[in-house]
């Protein structure tokens, strides 16, 4: 089946630094990738949708300058959390969709900002 | 608007008990419906899906039927195992100017030996 990987799986950083998370579709070309955020014991909240080669579409309330998304190729999207603060600590999950309608989810990246 | 409502957890069952997790939805158009499972510390895995009314999705002993008349997609399993302990998310997918998945709040299931 379709596999989506994320790197790193966990990261700890100091407040004020930036962190980049990669999302890759390993065996298919992802026309669309999605980034979600999940707080402990809560559901997934869609942050943004990105299509290869174009700007990401952010959900209401998500800061574009805070969460930079780049979808440079059909197999790679990156999320950069800029000037991270403790309140940005969360579980970030990406998903990728091919030309069909199914989304394939990555294993998630746990970010802890000290 | 589009939304998914699922029963609050946690749900605690003994091994071999019958499981039902209720899920209802509100949607414009004709959504696809999904159940995802999340094991501790992991991402989401698609458990089963249904794309149109009266479709039944099934996998690993779990099943759910797309009921348009009651806008429901309840998850059932006849005999749960300890390894089924996880969080289960009901979700709907809509293709309206771009495909989006909307998740319910999740239901945590604990199965005791």
HADDOCK unambig.tbl for C-alpha pairs under 7 A between the chains (distance, minus, plus):
assign (segid A and resid 42 and name CA) (segid B and resid 105 and name CA) 6.19 0.50 0.50
assign (segid A and resid 43 and name CA) (segid B and resid 103 and name CA) 6.79 0.50 0.50
assign (segid A and resid 43 and name CA) (segid B and resid 104 and name CA) 6.62 0.50 0.50
assign (segid A and resid 43 and name CA) (segid B and resid 105 and name CA) 4.68 0.50 0.50
assign (segid A and resid 43 and name CA) (segid B and resid 106 and name CA) 5.89 0.50 0.50
assign (segid A and resid 44 and name CA) (segid B and resid 103 and name CA) 6.57 0.50 0.50
assign (segid A and resid 93 and name CA) (segid B and resid 43 and name CA) 6.87 0.50 0.50
assign (segid A and resid 105 and name CA) (segid B and resid 43 and name CA) 6.76 0.50 0.50
assign (segid A and resid 105 and name CA) (segid B and resid 44 and name CA) 5.94 0.50 0.50
assign (segid A and resid 105 and name CA) (segid B and resid 45 and name CA) 6.82 0.50 0.50
assign (segid A and resid 106 and name CA) (segid B and resid 43 and name CA) 6.04 0.50 0.50
assign (segid A and resid 107 and name CA) (segid B and resid 42 and name CA) 5.48 0.50 0.50
assign (segid A and resid 107 and name CA) (segid B and resid 43 and name CA) 3.92 0.50 0.50
assign (segid A and resid 107 and name CA) (segid B and resid 44 and name CA) 6.87 0.50 0.50
assign (segid A and resid 108 and name CA) (segid B and resid 42 and name CA) 6.61 0.50 0.50
assign (segid A and resid 108 and name CA) (segid B and resid 43 and name CA) 5.16 0.50 0.50
